[in-house]
Amino acid sequence: MGYFLLRRLVVLAVTVLFVSVLAFLFPYLGGGDPVRTIVRSRVADIAVDPAAVAALRVQLGLDQALPLQYLAWLGQALRGDLGYSFTSRLPVSAEIGHALLVSATLAIVALVVALGLAVPLGTNAARKPGKAADNITTLLAQGFVATPEYLLAPIVILVFAVNLHWLPSAGWRGPESVVLPAFVLMLRPFAYFTQIIRASMIDVLRAPYIRAARSRGLSLGQTLRRHGIRNGIMPVVTLFSLWLASLLGGAVVVEVIFAVPGMGRLVYDAIVNNDVPMLQGGIICTVALSVLINTVTDFVYVVLNPAMKMPHAAQ
């Protein structure tokens, strides 16, 4: 277990370090001059004063070699200093922290609701494969998978915000602002969760230990609650973590349509405004969070399935 933990932490550190190099080099990859980009973001004149560019280059340490610039930038990033946004002039770390909190709220609400609906529906469908409940559940799941967010979001806004006036159409002003974007985000993971739980529970219900439990007099419902559901949702653990990392990294389409100030909207605005520090910070934080979530998921998987400890311990 200790070796497994060490190996995963090493993978986490190496991945984030590699991405930090790419994020640092991002302003140079397009062939532009990051100093001129900064100056143009601060002044409205088309012509940029060469003296101002040279002075700012020295002030920011961008006259040094790239490896030295990277080490200085990485040192600041490790201390939580990701610079200042070109657009808002606010600290990047503070803006990313606020955006992550918004995206986390949205993602957790959407995924918890999706999983809460998928477990009973997928389990019920698996009890009678090919019957009406199974066919209806499968049809709904396939329909939600095929429906893109950019099509569903405007429809939801028209129905519940414009016509019924039940909920706000955009913004982030309170709990009611979570409902519509979370609903749109919930449908696709709900569809995948349901299909995977259905397939997994079909295999579980055919397992010998389920027949043994039924032979001891337990009802099907008791057997599923005591023995079946825990094993049936094992494949969903990894999928849940992947969706969580994806939504925390930014549900761009939904956050832009609903004007939600999350990570997706933040990175989108940074690209549109050529806000290099914000984009660099967003890339690093998104990747680091994704790798961290995957690492935690591996440990959760080991806890839920102790048999997985043996291969890692033997390595």
Beta strands, then each sheet from edge to edge (+ up, - down):
end
